[in-house]
Every structure is written in C-alpha cells, then in structure tokens.
Amino acid sequence: GLAPVGVPGSFIPEATGVNDALVLAAALPDVEVASPSQIKAIVVADGSLDLTLSGGATVTFGTADDLGAKLLALHTVLQRVNLKGVVRIDLRLPDAPVLTHATQGGTVSTIPRG
C-alpha cells in the first residue's frame, strides 16, 4: 500500500492508484454513501482500491472506473443489507456486488438466478 500521509501541507507521492484514491475520497461526500465516521481508511494495494469501514468490512472497488455505479451499489448495500459478520463487499462489478461473510466462509451474490 501507500505510506501514511505526512503533516498538513505535505504532498502525496506519485504512485499507482493515488489518483483513484483521491477521486474516491472526493466523491464520497457528494453521494452520501457513508458518513465520515463509517470510513476508517482508503487503501491502494496491488492495483486495487479498497475502502475500510469502521465496522471492519472491506469494500473492494478495483479501479475507479465506473465509480458512480460502484458508489450507488455501495449505498444500496449499506441501506438494505444487515452487515453483521460481513467482512468484504466486492463492487468490481457494480451490477453484481458480492458479500463475503466471516463465519460462513462463503459469498452471497446479488445476481438473481433462475
């Protein structure tokens, strides 16, 4: 991941994913996805953009491509799903979020089957 940011007024060093992280950070207040108290960290590692929620769940965005759709999917999940025990919300395909539950070790897809 990236090194922690320095004191106010510091510059963020150029690295892969920094721009995506800044785009995500700037977009969060506008779409009211989560309150600032719900967001613990924005992490860029191995080419993937992740958001860590204060409850411990990690939201995987992949890249900032299609960010509006991914944020809408996150907003919908946060509003409609009981996140107790959820450790990962994968939004790389925003039309089909996948939730991973800690104790069950499995995933739940939001794509209807049948």
Steps between C-alpha positions, in 0.01 A plus 500: 500500500589862523696656782295703749453865408718754679410819683247745350645662191697190405494372145385150417769321302404382153424130498264267321149546632550830680277685255230233536514534880468878475206471257327260741565724801364802315188313381394355837345816650308585181318169479446463875603136485628483854552750776862594575475306827426181300819530295821384659738505202543513125765250397680454169687172471585264216310714250175483698314781671345400835297683760513376859183564699511566874310175560790308347359414157717570197337639186690404184457739207779370278571817302315832500345408163120517515532655847150652494339159451724345767408770751131454422539126558677568832228742606235237421684226691553724804132598503347156439733234640574401858879511494548304823777250428572635150874537448513596131277678252633451147380771260733433209183414305261766631191331356584185696649579844631198690501486880730266695391394847764425764347204679342326206809526283286542193386779277159634413445634152230752435430364151159329481521145369232299329 
